[in-house]
Amino acid sequence: MGTEFYFAALALACGCGTAIAALGCGIGQGLATKGALEGVARQPEAANRIMTLLIIGLALIESLTIYALVLGFMLYGKLPDPATILNAVN
């Protein structure tokens, strides 16, 4: 019971982890862009500073997605081949 649950959880983490991270980062980037555009609409003279801070913030948000992708690849490398899984289940 333990090994097949471990393999299933690991495969699920590889498949869904990056997708969930991308969804969260996409929502965060949308909210950050919305806030920056509202700030520029209120104070057009501060547009250069707001856009600089927006780009820095978006780069940090995007780095979280890249970290999740790297972690997904690392977990994928820990998955055994299908023959090993079938032998463990039987």
C-alpha positions, -999 to +999 in steps of 0.1 A: +000+000+000+028+024+008+049+023-023+020+027-048+006+056-028+041+072-029+044+067-067+009+081-073+015+112-051+049+118-068+034+116-102+005+139-092+029+164-078+049+164-110+019+169-132-001+194-111+025+213-092+037+234-121+002+240-133-010+253-099+021+275-096+015+289-131-021+296-122-012+314-090+015+334-107-008+344-136-034+357-111-006+376-092+007+391-124-027+402-135-034+419-101+001+436-102-005+449-137-040+461-128-026+480-098+002+495-119-022+507-146-045+522-120-016+540-105-005+554-138-041+565-145-041+584-112-006+599-115+006+599-151+038+618-140+049+588-120+045+563-149+083+557-153+088+548-117+056+527-115+066+507-146+101+501-133+087+487-101+061+467-120+088+450-142+108+441-111+077+427-094+067+407-124+102+392-127+100+381-091+066+366-096+078+348-127+108+334-109+084+315-086+069+297-116+104+288-129+113+274-094+081+253-095+090+240-130+125+231-119+111+213-088+087+194-111+116+182-133+135+171-102+105+152-089+100+136-124+135+124-122+127+105-090+099+085-106+109+050-114+101+034-148+067+018-152+080-018-149+093-011-115+060+004-104+041-026-118+064-050-099+059-031-067+021-032-070+020-069-078 
